[in-house]
Amino acid sequence: MWKLAIALVISAGMGLAGCTATGAVAGGVAGHELTHGSTAGTVGGAVVGGVVGHELGK
């Protein structure tokens, strides 16, 4: 979980790219946890999180 916190702090000041990166990191962590470490779940979560972060950052 500390990795998520560090990534969120780093990407917070990056504007739209930061929102996309933050969403991707959060989605990847959530996907990893929800699918018990599945690679597909992690990648899928990162993709969905990145899209959501991008759209919310507009």
C-alpha positions as CSV (number, residue, x, y, z in Angstrom):
1,M,0.0,0.0,0.0
2,W,2.9,2.3,0.6
3,K,3.8,2.1,-3.1
4,L,0.4,3.5,-4.0
5,A,0.9,6.4,-1.6
6,I,4.3,7.3,-3.0
7,A,3.0,7.1,-6.6
8,L,0.0,9.3,-5.7
9,V,2.3,11.9,-4.2
10,I,4.7,11.9,-7.1
11,S,2.0,12.2,-9.7
12,A,-0.2,14.8,-7.9
13,G,1.6,17.7,-9.4
14,M,1.7,16.5,-13.0
15,G,-1.6,18.0,-14.4
16,L,-3.6,15.8,-16.7
17,A,-0.8,13.3,-17.1
18,G,-0.7,13.1,-13.3
19,C,-4.4,12.3,-13.2
20,T,-4.0,9.6,-15.8
21,A,-1.0,8.1,-14.0
22,T,-2.7,8.3,-10.6
23,G,-5.7,6.6,-12.0
24,A,-3.6,3.9,-13.6
25,V,-1.7,3.2,-10.4
26,A,-4.8,3.1,-8.2
27,G,-6.6,0.9,-10.8
28,G,-3.6,-1.4,-11.0
29,V,-3.4,-1.8,-7.3
30,A,-7.2,-2.3,-7.0
31,G,-7.2,-4.9,-9.8
32,H,-4.3,-6.7,-8.3
33,E,-6.0,-6.9,-4.9
34,L,-9.4,-7.8,-6.3
35,T,-8.1,-10.6,-8.5
36,H,-5.6,-12.0,-5.9
37,G,-2.5,-11.0,-7.9
38,S,-3.8,-11.9,-11.4
39,T,-1.7,-10.3,-14.1
40,A,-4.8,-9.7,-16.3
41,G,-6.6,-8.1,-13.3
42,T,-3.7,-5.8,-12.6
43,V,-3.3,-4.7,-16.2
44,G,-7.1,-4.4,-16.7
45,G,-7.4,-2.3,-13.5
46,A,-4.5,-0.1,-14.6
47,V,-6.1,0.5,-18.0
48,V,-9.6,1.3,-16.6
49,G,-8.1,3.5,-13.9
50,G,-6.0,5.4,-16.4
51,V,-9.0,6.1,-18.5
52,V,-11.1,7.2,-15.5
53,G,-8.2,9.4,-14.2
54,H,-7.8,11.0,-17.6
55,E,-11.5,11.8,-17.9
56,L,-11.8,13.1,-14.4
57,G,-8.7,15.3,-14.9
58,K,-10.1,17.1,-17.9
